[in-house]
């Protein structure tokens, strides 16, 4: 007779084999996690690669002589950095733009440079400039990745086109070698576009549109050029009333929170400096470029050394890019997505505005080019989509070969093209900074710490740690060039006399209160010299230090410190 033994539940549980369902579930979970990581890498790498290329090119600039310090203005591209950081330095010391001195841009860049200015308050303004230039390099690298991410709905090939085009943009060196407005303006516009559109190119929900509007609004608080992509984005929200409302509210918050405090403190001065002076400014000097050359620069062709003197090649390349864009938009045979409409509108409005503006400086091209590059990328993506749709008509190995060629050829061409442009960019960057110098220590020896100094180029004082005066009542000068727009009827230098009497009297009063004067050029045209003012200056000031593009004068009879 067989005895049946009772087995408890615990005994049965302990008797299960070790290779049960738990390990199998763990294996599946690990595989899923690896799959997610692989998918994330596959989605991100077309944006990450351009960012790394851009960081590498900008990082090369940091290895050049005086790249983190020194004055870059000897080639005509380094005055603005002292103005923007100088405004932030004044701000952290309680001196406000518009109310206390003229400043012809919105206050966004001053707020962005505040962390660097705080470093300068404790470590010196020279170190503050190094921090600001490192921050600019980081922003330029991120911009290339953001440009790729905006067009992610058109595939990896399109992402590489947009990202690598911006990373290797030949004129980027003009905007990213130090603190300029354009890299930060582009950053917030691209960030707003990334948030505004989904991965399929459609408009995002109301919450994301609120954030996108805030980003575009902050871009407008950096430079008024942001109005061009802002209008294009606004049109993309039509006729969806709720989403349009969310975008407009975010736009008002992003712009108003930054601008309103300064406007409340000095409404008339701010309106005159930022709006009247900019809209009414005349054309002269380096910014008076002809319209055809502006277009060539915005295409990025003008920055290539091989075609600078061969206009016919530049014209053919520009025409070819336009044909490629037109062909791409009609190739896929389907409706345009919202992101494509945005890129088309932003490119059209921005290029038209740049061509019609009174002045056009080379760094402006860095603002216009990203929209055109992303528009070109979407066209390439549509052409690839058309080829993919046509491939099923082929049979067997022919279809496989076409798909393989499309997957491999475009990235290969882009990488080879980028590598071919990098040596040209490197040589151009080396030439751009060849005239840079670092007279900071010699200027610091000639000017005692805490002395009251007036200058036509704020970078001289930033580099020498001589921006802030110890005694009250020292003139708070920052932007001598901008003062020509605010005080000389929007006429920039070089300008012919007679000058407004109040303008000349303002500089005469500053000279009378200063201990030292630091000029980048003797009798610089950034100061409204008259015969009487020159005679008075020669009697009351003596030349103490002469360096290449740096002249330090001391008040006669002044014994400071």
Secondary structure as GFF3:
##gff-version 3
##sequence-region A 1 561
A	DSSP	alpha_helix	9	14	.	.	.	ID=ss1
A	DSSP	alpha_helix	21	63	.	.	.	ID=ss2
A	DSSP	three_ten_helix	73	75	.	.	.	ID=ss3
A	DSSP	alpha_helix	79	92	.	.	.	ID=ss4
A	DSSP	alpha_helix	108	112	.	.	.	ID=ss5
A	DSSP	alpha_helix	114	123	.	.	.	ID=ss6
A	DSSP	alpha_helix	125	150	.	.	.	ID=ss7
A	DSSP	three_ten_helix	152	154	.	.	.	ID=ss8
A	DSSP	alpha_helix	156	167	.	.	.	ID=ss9
A	DSSP	alpha_helix	172	176	.	.	.	ID=ss10
A	DSSP	alpha_helix	181	196	.	.	.	ID=ss11
A	DSSP	alpha_helix	206	222	.	.	.	ID=ss12
A	DSSP	three_ten_helix	224	226	.	.	.	ID=ss13
A	DSSP	alpha_helix	227	236	.	.	.	ID=ss14
A	DSSP	alpha_helix	241	265	.	.	.	ID=ss15
A	DSSP	alpha_helix	267	270	.	.	.	ID=ss16
A	DSSP	pi_helix	271	276	.	.	.	ID=ss17
A	DSSP	alpha_helix	277	279	.	.	.	ID=ss18
A	DSSP	three_ten_helix	285	287	.	.	.	ID=ss19
A	DSSP	alpha_helix	291	299	.	.	.	ID=ss20
A	DSSP	alpha_helix	311	331	.	.	.	ID=ss21
A	DSSP	alpha_helix	338	356	.	.	.	ID=ss22
A	DSSP	three_ten_helix	362	364	.	.	.	ID=ss23
A	DSSP	alpha_helix	365	391	.	.	.	ID=ss24
A	DSSP	alpha_helix	397	432	.	.	.	ID=ss25
A	DSSP	alpha_helix	440	446	.	.	.	ID=ss26
A	DSSP	beta_strand	453	455	.	.	.	ID=ss27
A	DSSP	alpha_helix	458	463	.	.	.	ID=ss28
A	DSSP	alpha_helix	480	487	.	.	.	ID=ss29
A	DSSP	alpha_helix	501	513	.	.	.	ID=ss30
A	DSSP	beta_strand	516	519	.	.	.	ID=ss31
A	DSSP	alpha_helix	531	540	.	.	.	ID=ss32
A	DSSP	beta_strand	541	547	.	.	.	ID=ss33
A	DSSP	beta_strand	550	555	.	.	.	ID=ss34
###
